[in-house]
Amino acid sequence: MMGKNWITGGLWLGLFLGMTSCQKPSEEKVPQETETLSREPQNQLEKATFLCLAQNSPIGTEQYQWLESQDGWTIQVDSELRMNRFGETLSTRLKHTETLQPSGLLRHFQTRVHLGGEPMEYSGTLRQEGLEMAVRTFGKEERHFLPLPSAAVWGAYGVDFSLRNQPIRPGESRTLWRVEPTLVTWFRVELKCHEAEPVTNLLGKTYPLYRVEVESWTQTDGQEKRVQTETLWCDGVGKIWKRYASLLEMTQWRMSPAEIETYFQQKEATAEMGTVDFAQKWSVPVDWKGREPDFSAQKMVRYQVYFQTPYSQDDVPFQNSAFQNSAFLQILLL
């Protein structure tokens, strides 16, 4: 937790926002329709750099690599973000690797997150009965077991693999289950594709891309809750070019290193990393009224937060339907 007197609305929502290659989209009036995944052994299918922005200010980059071997697939991600918290710059880094079966379904994953202090490590291996997970931090390890849902399960980048392996088309909907390592849970993900629309990138170039709305759901207190919504834009072969998450107003653009350099040259000094202060906008001060809990003795703390303006279920993750203007937020203390 980043300070026990504040609740953060989201620490690093872009942990698992993966994308695909650095080729330029088709400049035809509609995205190209056909392309198949190569089945050559040891083939590097994707290698990309992504520029991450929040509130239209750059906060970091993400390196993404997608490899194939005779045993299946490997996805590797290396993200570095710089964010401002109460006027202080917070540098964060995430390294994620997942190995997949030839079908793209999950086999194993390992995630390492640096948030300025002791790193946190998450790992999981899929067994016949479910997913065995371990969470390690401050020299301690906790074991978790996630029973399998009633469907095949994908890795953290299951949406990306699904779109790339079977490109989605306007009017089409699909549902898949994927692991969310840092929350130690499964996400049921719903995708719905809309017609192609013009998308202008950071360098002013416009391309037609399909818009795909994505909703992620998980079980909370025995009820299924929607915890995340995203919009992504992909071409006709399932490659994602832009991704937007509303919770932190975070956007990712696929760009080559040369394009990123050009972008910063155009933005000049206004594009300094780490200028967005997340804490001021997405944190809620907690008034303990002299009854602050003993955090060292707790494994889960549950807060009830009241809002000055009523929010709907669609606005607030984990909202309890019994309260029109309140929400329950849970923080796992490791």
N, C-alpha and C positions, 0 to 999 in steps of 0.2 A: 504494500500500500504506500502511496506517495505522500504520507503525512496523515496522521490519524484524526486530524480535526477537519478534514475536508473529504467530501465524496466527489470523485471525478466521474463525469458522464461517459468517459471513454478514454483509456490511456493510450492505446495505439491501435486504432481500428484497422489500419492498413497492414496488420500482421500477415494476413494470408490473402492479400488481393493480388493474385498472380495474373500475368498476361502472357502474350505470345511473342512472335518474332518481330524483327525490325524492318521487314520489307515494307514498301509503300503500298497503300491500298490501291485497288484498281481505280482508274480515272474514268471508267465507263459510267453510264447513267445509272446502272444498277450494279451491285456487287457481283463479282464472278461467282458462278454457281458450283463448279466442281473442282475438287482437288482431293487426293487421298493421302493418308499417312504413309510414309515410306516404311517398308519392313526390312530395310537393310540392317544387319547386325552392327552394333556400336555406332549408330547414326546419331549425330547431333541435330535434332530437329528444330530446336529453338534456342536462340541465345539473344537476349535483349537487355536493354537498359530502359528504365522507366523513371520519369520525373514525377514526383509526388508534390501536390499543392494542397494547402488548406486555406480557405477564405481567399483564394486566388494568389496566395503567396507560397513560394517554393519552400518545402521543408525537408527534402531529401531525395534520394534515388534508390532504386531497387534493381538488382541484377538477377536475371532469371535464366535458367538453363534447363533444357528438357532433352534427356538422353534416352536412347533405346539400346538394350542389349538382348542377347538371346533369351534371357530369363524374364524380360519384361521391360519396365520403364523406370527411369529415375528423374525426379524433378528436384532441382536445387535452387534455393532462393537466398540472396544476401541483401538485406535492406539496411540502410543507414538513414536515420531521421534526426533532425535537430529542431526541437520545439522549445518555446519559451514558457516558463511556469513562474508566475509572480515576479517577472522581471529577470529571472535566471534561466540561462540556456541549459536545456536538458538534451544530452546526446544519447541516442538509443540505437541499438543494433540488433538485428535478428538474423539468425542463420537457420534455415529449414531444409531438411532433406526428406523426401519420401520415396519409397520404392513400391512399385505397383506390379501387379500381375500383368501378363500380356493383354488381358482384356481391359486393363486400366483400373481395376478394383484394387483396394488397399492391401498392402502386405505389411509394411513397417514404416514408421516415421520417427524423426528426431528433430527437436526444435530447441534452440538455445537463444535466450533473450537477455540482452544487457540493457539495464535501465539506469546505469550510472553507479550501481553498487554491485552486490553479489549477483552473478548471473543466475537465471532460472532455466532449468532444463526439463523438457518434456519428451517422453519417448513412449512409443506404443507398438505392440506387435499383435497382429490379428490371429486369433486362434479359432478353432472350430466353434467354441461356445460363445466367444465374444472378444473384446479388445482388452488386452492387458496393458495398463499404463503405469508409468512411474513419473513422479514430479519431484525434482531435487532442487533444494536451495538451502543456503546457510548450513551446509553439511548434513541436512536432514533429507530423508526420502519418504514419500508417501506413495503407497500402492493403491491403484484404482482398477476396477473391472467394470466395463460397460457391456451389458448384454447386447446381442445383435438385434437391430430392429427387424421388422418383417420385410426386409428388402436388401438387395446387395448394397455394400458400403464402399465409398470412395475415400480418397485422401482429402487433405485440406484443399487441394486444387481440383476437386472433382468436377466443379462447374466448367473449368477451363478444358479439362480432358473431354468431358461430354460434348462440349460445343465443337471442339477440334475433330473429334472422332466421328461425330454425326452432326454436321452443321444444321442449325435451327432455321426455320422458315416462318414468315409472317403468318400469324394466326395459330401457330403451334405452341403448345404448352408441354412441359415435362417436369417430372418430380424425381429427385434423387436424394440419397442420404450421404452425408460426408462427416468426417470427424472435425471438430474444432478443438485443437490441442490445448490452447491456453485456457479454455473454459472447461476442459475435461468432460466433453459431452458430444452427442451427435447433433447435427443440424439436419432437419428435413428442409430441403430447398425446393422452392417452386419457381419455375422460369416461364415467362410468357413473352413471345416475340411479336413485335409490331413492324409495320412497314418501314422500308428504308427511308431515312431522312438525311438531309445535308448536315454534316458535322464539320465545323471549322476548327483546325488544330491551333496550337499556340503560335505557329509561324504564319497563320493566316491562310493556309491551304484548306480547301473544302472538298470533302469526299462523301459519297452516299454510303451510309452504314445502317444496318438493322439495329433498332433499339430493343433491348431485352430488359424487362423488369424482373428483379430477383427478390424473393422474400425468403428469409431464413427463420425457422421455427424450432423451438426446443421445449422440453418438459420442465416446468417449474412448479413446485408444490403440487404435483399430480395433474397439472393442467398444461396444455400446450400453449405457449406464448410466442408471439412474433417478436424477435429480438433484433432483427437487422433487415434493412431494405437497401437495395442497391439498384443502380441503373448502369448497364454497360452497353457499349456499341461495338458490334462485330461485323465483319464482312461476310461474303457468301460462303467462305470456306471455314468459318467458325473462329477466325482469329480476332481477338479482342484488341481494340485500338484505344478505347477510353473507358474509364470506370469511375463512377461517382457514388460515394456513400454519404447519405444525408446527415447522419449523426454528428460527424465532425466537419461537414462540408468539405470532405477530402476527395480530390480528383487525382487520378493517375493517367498519364499520357505515355504511350509508347513512342520513344524517340531514340534516334541514334546519338552517340556521344557528340558527333559534329552538330546535330540539330540542337542538342542541349546547350552546347557552347554558343551557338548563334542566338538562342533565346536569351541567355544571360547577357550577351553583348547588347541586345536590343533593349533589355530591361535596365541595364546598367546598375546603379547602386540601389535601385528600388527592389531588387530581387535577392536581397541578402537572406541566407538561410536562418531559420530560428527566430523570426520576428513576430510570429503569431503566438499570442499568449492564450494557451488553452485553458489554464486554470481560471482566469478571470471570467470566461464565458461559460464553461461547462462544469464548474465546481459549485458546490452548495455548502455554505458554512454550517457547521453543526454546533448547536448550543446544547452542551451536555448538562447544563444546570447543576454542576457540581457532582454529577454521577457518571463520570467517564468510565467506561468498562475497562477491565484489565485485559488488554489485547494479547498479552503473552499467554493467557490462560484460555483463549478462545480460538476456535477453528473456523467459526462462521459468525459474522455479525450481520444483523438484519436491521435496516433503517426504514422508517416510514417518513417520506418527504412530502410536505404540503406545498402546493404551488399557489401563487397569488392569482393566477388566471387558470380557470379549469382547462384541463387537457383531455383529449380523447384517447381511447385505447391505441389508436394509430400513432399518436405522438409520443407516448411514453412506454419504453420497454418495461416488462415485468409489472405492468399496472394491475392493481387489484380492482376488480370490477365493482367492489362494494363502496369505493371512494371515487367520486367524480374528479376531485382535485388533489389526489395523493397517489403516491407510487411506492412500492416496496423495492428497495435496491439491496442486493446481497453482495457482500465482498468476502471472498474466501481468503482466510489468513493461513499462509503456508508456513 
